[in-house]
């Protein structure tokens, strides 16, 4: 039985993984414009912000920065870009004060729906060459990798 202990990967494994993941990302992130001619934004910060607002409408910029473990200033340009593109809007916080809450606009919701559909199609493409048994084996392993990446990205004080 294989151990679930974390063992540093060999350079060969790390290089192979980089090649595989790089190839998948290169292909998945090449985007055609949507039907309305607007490109689907796959800038990682933009993507993550839109996804966070889809899951939790009304976050503040500071809350989003905290979720990503980044200083507020590092996401400000992305928030400004998304607002200028009419994908998000800022509203006064109902609790008052100077805080603005962030919300997906109708266009932002439409882009997220397109992103979700595109992402699901990419996942189907990735899983297609695998048998059902292989999928049953690989998915828990990928979930473990994703959990490790998420935990590594969390700020130390959380």
C-alpha positions, -999 to 999 in steps of 0.1 A, spaced: 0 0 0 13 34 -9 21 59 18 2 92 19 33 109 34 44 140 15 77 133 -3 95 160 -23 92 152 -60 123 144 -80 134 169 -105 123 146 -133 88 144 -119 86 182 -114 98 189 -149 73 164 -164 45 179 -144 55 214 -155 55 203 -191 21 186 -188 4 214 -168 20 240 -191 6 223 -222 -29 220 -206 -29 256 -195 -16 269 -229 -44 251 -247 -72 259 -222 -64 296 -219 -62 303 -256 -95 321 -260 -117 330 -289 -139 360 -284 -174 353 -273 -204 357 -296 -207 394 -286 -170 400 -296 -159 405 -261 -130 383 -251 -135 361 -220 -110 375 -195 -86 348 -184 -62 371 -166 -57 350 -134 -66 379 -110 -96 389 -131 -108 353 -133 -103 348 -95 -121 380 -86 -151 373 -108 -153 337 -94 -151 350 -58 -179 375 -65 -200 348 -81 -196 327 -50 -200 356 -25 -217 386 -38 -210 419 -20 -174 414 -9 -152 444 -3 -119 448 -21 -101 441 12 -120 409 17 -110 397 -17 -74 406 -12 -75 387 22 -89 356 5 -60 356 -19 -35 365 7 -25 396 -12 -22 433 -2 -52 453 -12 -31 475 -34 -20 445 -55 -56 438 -67 -67 474 -71 -58 476 -108 -77 444 -115 -108 458 -97 -105 491 -117 -101 471 -149 -132 449 -142 -152 480 -132 -142 499 -164 -151 468 -184 -186 468 -168 -181 434 -153 -183 445 -117 -198 475 -99 -190 491 -66 -219 500 -43 -220 517 -9 -219 492 20 -254 489 35 -237 491 69 -225 525 61 -190 540 62 -166 544 33 -164 507 24 -177 498 -11 -190 464 -18 -184 447 -52 -210 430 -73 -211 413 -107 -230 432 -133 -253 415 -157 -223 414 -182 -201 400 -154 -226 373 -147 -228 364 -184 -190 362 -186 -189 339 -155 -215 317 -171 -193 315 -203 -162 308 -182 -179 280 -163 -191 264 -195 -156 267 -210 -140 254 -179 -163 224 -178 -156 216 -215 -119 218 -208 -123 193 -179 -143 170 -201 -115 172 -227 -89 164 -201 -108 134 -187 -119 120 -221 -88 99 -228 -91 82 -193 -113 52 -186 -138 54 -158 -114 34 -135 -86 58 -143 -108 88 -135 -117 72 -102 -80 69 -94 -68 103 -107 -95 126 -93 -88 120 -56 -50 125 -63 -57 158 -80 -80 168 -52 -51 161 -28 -28 182 -49 -53 211 -51 -58 210 -13 -20 212 -8 -17 241 -32 -46 259 -15 -31 253 20 4 265 8 -12 297 -5 -29 306 28 -12 334 48 6 321 78 -16 340 103 -49 324 92 
